[in-house]
Amino acid sequence: MTKGEPHPLEILYAVIESRKEADPAESYTAKLFARGEAKIAQKLGEEAVETVIEAVSGSKDELTAESADLLYHLLVLWAARGVHPDEVWAKLAEREGVSGLIEKAARRPIGKKGKKS
């Protein structure tokens, strides 16, 4: 990837977005969208667990493959919820140069239902 080219995650996000109206019988991404945000989030969680398992006991290649699956499902969830990668990049940029401990302490606690209180 050279400077000025879109990031591979942004390219993948555009492909995912293009599948929103696709036939779920012909597109795995469209099938995920049809099943809804809760199912997408569940699948993301499954992929996160698989990634952790490979990080602990798998090979580098297996970790790489599971990481790709994890990122794909994260992007599907972003698309389902209307979050664009640029918004995430901007949030990361806001945190640049800030201690992770300080940034985390400044966040509002998350309540029992997953919403910030």
Backbone bond lengths (Angstrom), bond angles and torsions (degrees), N, CA, C in turn:
res aa  C-N    CA-C-N  psi(-1)  N-CA   C-N-CA  omega(-1)  CA-C   N-CA-C  phi
1 M - - - 1.447 - - 1.523 108.40 -
2 T 1.308 115.83 127.47 1.459 120.00 178.22 1.525 109.62 -106.74
3 K 1.323 114.58 161.27 1.458 120.55 -179.16 1.528 109.99 -57.72
4 G 1.321 115.91 135.79 1.452 121.25 -179.84 1.524 113.32 96.43
5 E 1.324 116.31 -19.93 1.467 119.26 176.75 1.520 109.31 -81.30
6 P 1.336 117.27 148.71 1.463 118.37 176.49 1.525 110.67 -64.49
7 H 1.314 115.09 146.86 1.458 121.58 177.69 1.536 108.66 -67.80
8 P 1.324 118.05 144.09 1.468 120.23 179.31 1.534 113.60 -54.56
9 L 1.327 117.84 -33.35 1.462 119.01 177.63 1.531 111.53 -68.63
10 E 1.315 116.79 -33.66 1.462 119.94 177.31 1.534 110.65 -69.62
11 I 1.323 116.74 -37.13 1.465 120.88 176.15 1.524 109.62 -63.82
12 L 1.336 116.44 -46.78 1.462 120.37 178.51 1.519 110.96 -61.45
13 Y 1.330 117.31 -41.20 1.461 121.05 178.85 1.528 110.78 -58.93
14 A 1.326 116.95 -41.86 1.469 120.69 178.74 1.524 110.96 -63.31
15 V 1.308 117.44 -39.80 1.471 120.87 176.90 1.523 109.57 -63.98
16 I 1.325 116.75 -44.60 1.462 121.12 178.75 1.525 110.52 -59.45
17 E 1.317 116.68 -46.97 1.471 121.08 177.62 1.530 111.26 -56.46
18 S 1.325 116.33 -39.30 1.468 120.19 -177.86 1.526 112.53 -68.83
19 R 1.322 116.94 -15.52 1.469 120.99 -179.13 1.528 113.22 -91.37
20 K 1.321 117.89 -2.86 1.469 120.43 -178.32 1.523 112.47 -56.58
21 E 1.299 117.15 -36.66 1.467 120.84 -177.73 1.523 112.30 -103.62
22 A 1.314 117.25 8.37 1.466 120.65 -179.18 1.525 110.41 -74.75
23 D 1.309 115.32 167.57 1.461 122.66 179.58 1.526 109.16 -76.39
24 P 1.342 118.06 120.71 1.465 120.33 179.31 1.533 113.61 -60.00
25 A 1.320 117.32 -20.88 1.466 120.19 177.53 1.527 111.61 -75.93
26 E 1.344 116.05 -16.46 1.459 120.27 -176.57 1.526 114.14 -115.51
27 S 1.327 117.19 -7.62 1.463 120.71 -175.76 1.524 109.70 -139.86
28 Y 1.330 115.94 123.32 1.465 120.33 176.76 1.525 110.27 -61.22
29 T 1.324 117.03 -40.18 1.461 120.57 179.73 1.525 110.45 -63.14
30 A 1.320 117.23 -44.68 1.464 120.91 177.78 1.525 110.60 -62.08
31 K 1.317 116.74 -36.83 1.466 121.30 177.77 1.525 110.29 -63.03
32 L 1.340 116.93 -41.98 1.462 120.15 176.53 1.525 110.80 -61.77
33 F 1.329 117.27 -46.60 1.462 120.28 179.07 1.525 110.72 -58.98
34 A 1.329 116.94 -41.85 1.462 121.35 -178.96 1.529 111.76 -64.58
35 R 1.314 116.68 -30.00 1.466 120.61 -178.40 1.528 112.32 -80.82
36 G 1.325 116.96 -16.36 1.460 120.50 173.07 1.520 115.01 99.29
37 E 1.320 113.18 167.41 1.464 121.28 -175.11 1.524 113.15 -62.48
38 A 1.313 117.61 -37.59 1.472 119.46 -179.34 1.526 110.79 -63.20
39 K 1.319 117.08 -41.40 1.465 120.55 179.59 1.533 110.23 -68.74
40 I 1.330 116.36 -39.22 1.463 119.91 177.45 1.525 109.59 -61.63
41 A 1.318 116.87 -45.06 1.461 121.12 179.28 1.530 110.88 -63.07
42 Q 1.328 116.77 -40.05 1.469 120.47 177.41 1.520 110.46 -61.58
43 K 1.331 116.06 -44.34 1.463 120.24 179.84 1.530 110.35 -64.21
44 L 1.319 117.33 -39.16 1.460 121.09 176.24 1.528 110.50 -59.50
45 G 1.326 116.34 -43.78 1.459 120.24 177.98 1.517 112.11 -61.36
46 E 1.330 116.57 -42.23 1.467 120.23 177.78 1.525 110.78 -60.75
47 E 1.319 115.96 -43.52 1.463 120.02 -179.95 1.525 111.22 -66.66
48 A 1.337 117.05 -34.75 1.460 120.24 177.54 1.527 110.39 -63.80
49 V 1.322 116.28 -43.15 1.464 120.17 178.61 1.526 110.17 -63.03
50 E 1.330 116.85 -44.94 1.467 120.22 178.87 1.525 111.33 -61.15
51 T 1.321 116.83 -36.65 1.466 120.94 178.05 1.519 110.67 -65.59
52 V 1.311 116.61 -43.06 1.466 120.48 178.80 1.533 110.39 -63.19
53 I 1.313 116.55 -42.98 1.465 120.37 179.43 1.527 110.20 -58.99
54 E 1.318 116.92 -45.59 1.467 120.10 179.56 1.523 111.55 -67.61
55 A 1.329 117.25 -32.57 1.461 120.19 178.08 1.521 111.04 -64.41
56 V 1.318 115.67 -34.73 1.458 120.58 -176.66 1.522 112.36 -85.01
57 S 1.326 116.62 -40.23 1.471 117.69 -171.19 1.520 115.25 -130.61
58 G 1.305 117.78 -1.93 1.457 119.42 -176.22 1.510 113.02 -99.00
59 S 1.313 113.59 -177.79 1.455 120.13 177.50 1.533 110.17 -85.45
60 K 1.293 115.57 167.85 1.469 120.85 177.06 1.522 110.17 -60.03
61 D 1.336 117.48 -40.86 1.465 120.93 179.44 1.525 111.59 -63.20
62 E 1.336 117.00 -41.33 1.462 120.51 178.91 1.526 110.75 -66.61
63 L 1.330 116.57 -41.15 1.459 120.41 176.84 1.522 110.43 -62.37
64 T 1.315 116.73 -41.42 1.466 120.92 178.71 1.523 111.04 -61.48
65 A 1.326 116.72 -45.39 1.469 121.40 -179.88 1.530 111.14 -63.66
66 E 1.322 116.83 -45.29 1.467 119.73 179.74 1.523 111.22 -67.16
67 S 1.327 116.89 -34.79 1.463 120.52 176.92 1.527 110.67 -63.11
68 A 1.326 116.43 -40.64 1.470 120.36 177.06 1.526 110.23 -62.11
69 D 1.335 117.06 -43.53 1.466 120.84 177.74 1.527 110.85 -61.30
70 L 1.326 116.02 -42.56 1.458 121.24 -179.87 1.525 111.24 -62.10
71 L 1.320 116.64 -46.94 1.468 120.09 179.67 1.519 111.48 -63.64
72 Y 1.331 116.98 -41.30 1.470 120.58 177.89 1.535 110.38 -58.14
73 H 1.327 116.85 -50.01 1.463 119.39 -177.61 1.530 111.80 -67.51
74 L 1.326 117.64 -31.57 1.462 120.37 174.47 1.527 110.29 -63.69
75 L 1.323 116.74 -43.36 1.468 120.37 178.98 1.527 111.27 -65.30
76 V 1.326 117.78 -36.11 1.473 120.30 176.45 1.527 109.30 -62.89
77 L 1.327 116.87 -42.98 1.460 119.81 178.57 1.525 111.01 -63.84
78 W 1.343 116.60 -43.38 1.462 118.97 176.21 1.522 110.69 -56.28
79 A 1.327 117.32 -47.59 1.458 121.11 -178.32 1.525 110.94 -62.42
80 A 1.310 116.83 -40.52 1.464 120.50 179.42 1.523 111.43 -63.84
81 R 1.321 116.96 -33.69 1.458 121.78 -178.22 1.526 113.10 -96.04
82 G 1.325 117.67 1.79 1.458 120.96 177.96 1.519 114.50 75.98
83 V 1.320 116.42 25.71 1.468 121.34 176.98 1.519 107.89 -96.34
84 H 1.315 117.30 122.82 1.461 121.67 179.37 1.529 108.84 -94.35
85 P 1.334 117.51 144.80 1.470 119.58 178.75 1.529 113.68 -51.02
86 D 1.333 117.66 -36.00 1.466 119.92 179.61 1.530 112.19 -58.41
87 E 1.339 116.12 -33.30 1.465 120.05 178.51 1.534 110.69 -66.99
88 V 1.321 115.65 -38.39 1.464 120.06 178.92 1.526 109.58 -70.73
89 W 1.341 116.56 -42.35 1.469 119.55 178.96 1.528 109.60 -60.75
90 A 1.348 116.69 -40.09 1.470 120.23 179.77 1.527 110.66 -64.35
91 K 1.329 116.73 -40.06 1.471 119.88 178.40 1.521 110.24 -63.87
92 L 1.318 116.67 -41.29 1.463 120.01 177.17 1.527 110.99 -63.61
93 A 1.330 116.38 -40.64 1.462 120.48 179.72 1.529 111.05 -63.19
94 E 1.344 117.21 -37.21 1.464 121.21 177.33 1.525 111.09 -60.21
95 R 1.323 115.97 -32.24 1.461 121.07 -175.93 1.529 112.89 -88.05
96 E 1.325 116.99 -8.54 1.459 120.34 -177.82 1.515 110.16 -59.99
97 G 1.315 115.54 131.13 1.454 121.33 178.59 1.518 114.22 82.28
98 V 1.341 116.75 0.70 1.458 120.89 178.56 1.524 107.74 -102.85
99 S 1.312 116.30 132.78 1.462 120.36 177.61 1.517 109.62 -55.81
100 G 1.319 116.39 134.00 1.459 120.70 177.70 1.515 112.54 -58.77
101 L 1.321 116.98 -35.17 1.461 120.28 179.40 1.526 110.80 -68.61
102 I 1.320 116.99 -41.03 1.463 120.84 179.07 1.525 110.13 -67.88
103 E 1.324 116.75 -44.53 1.468 120.62 -179.38 1.523 110.41 -61.30
104 K 1.321 117.20 -44.87 1.462 120.84 -178.67 1.527 110.75 -64.76
105 A 1.316 117.61 -40.71 1.459 121.49 -179.95 1.530 111.63 -65.00
106 A 1.324 117.20 -27.59 1.457 120.92 -178.24 1.531 112.86 -79.55
107 R 1.319 117.34 -15.50 1.469 120.05 179.57 1.517 110.23 -71.15
108 R 1.329 114.26 149.41 1.460 119.46 173.70 1.525 108.16 -74.17
109 P 1.324 117.80 144.61 1.462 120.18 178.97 1.525 111.08 -64.47
110 I 1.320 115.69 148.89 1.457 120.97 178.00 1.520 107.92 -92.48
111 G 1.342 115.89 130.14 1.460 121.53 -179.39 1.518 112.04 -75.69
112 K 1.326 115.57 -178.77 1.455 122.92 -175.94 1.515 113.13 -61.52
113 K 1.321 118.62 -30.09 1.455 121.28 -176.91 1.518 112.16 -95.67
114 G 1.328 117.34 15.96 1.449 121.51 176.50 1.502 115.02 81.49
115 K 1.346 116.79 6.67 1.450 120.24 179.11 1.515 109.22 -104.93
116 K 1.311 115.06 144.95 1.452 119.25 178.23 1.524 108.58 -66.69
117 S 1.332 115.70 136.27 1.469 119.22 -178.74 1.501 112.00 -93.74
